């Protein structure tokens, strides 16, 4: 079931009347997997809010290599910093699955932030969490080998059931900053050691503590 605007962390505590007004100004769309929602360099005229499905946020280097910065599900709003600063989208957003999306006009969000201090506070918190997450991922790429990064991803995404590969092993490789071959090798190694079970599109964790030990004590 798709999320609603009231589920978005930055809008927690906003009155029902205000949420209804936001919903009335939103443009709702449904897209198939593979649809590009916005492209890096496009002007940020709207806040892009994911209400259903999964989306990847990526950048492409001059050599054509894609770097996936995030792959996430709802509810989430993208490029909040760019919206506040009035700068273009820094990443390209692409649907990994069929998605439900709401576009909220930039001026509407800016008015809301100016009039609702609680929204501004929550927005700052989510921006800070995003910076911390990116910093951790950069550190992982530098300090952890591929197997350790895979183990960390598994523990984070398989806490409540199978870790789902929404974009296959290629998508996981892009998210972890590794090659598909290296990720496949790491997964097969973990399966041989009895730590996971690989099925079609899913990774089942069999030994959470052992997986966590792989990235808590790298090397």
Number of C-alpha atoms within 10 A of each C-alpha: 6 12 17 16 21 18 14 16 16 21 19 14 13 14 11 10 9 12 17 13 12 18 17 11 14 20 14 14 10 13 16 14 15 14 16 15 15 17 17 16 12 13 15 22 17 20 22 24 22 26 24 21 24 22 29 22 23 21 18 13 9 7 6 8 10 14 18 21 20 19 20 15 17 20 20 21 20 17 20 20 15 16 22 15 9 13 15 17 21 19 22 20 25 22 22 22 19 16 24 20 25 22 18 21 18 18 14 15 18 14 10 18 18 11 11 14 11 17 20 16 12 16 18 15 14 16 14 11 12 13 12 12 14 13 11 12 19 15 11 18 15 9 14 20 17 22 21 23 22 25 24 21 18 22 17 12 16 17 12 9 11 19 19 17 15 18 20 14 18 17 18 22 21 21 22 23 20 18 17 17 12 16 22 18 14 19 23 15 14 19 17 11 11 13 18 22 17 15 10 8 13 16 20 18 24 14 13 16 10 13 22 17 13 18 20 12 9 12 9
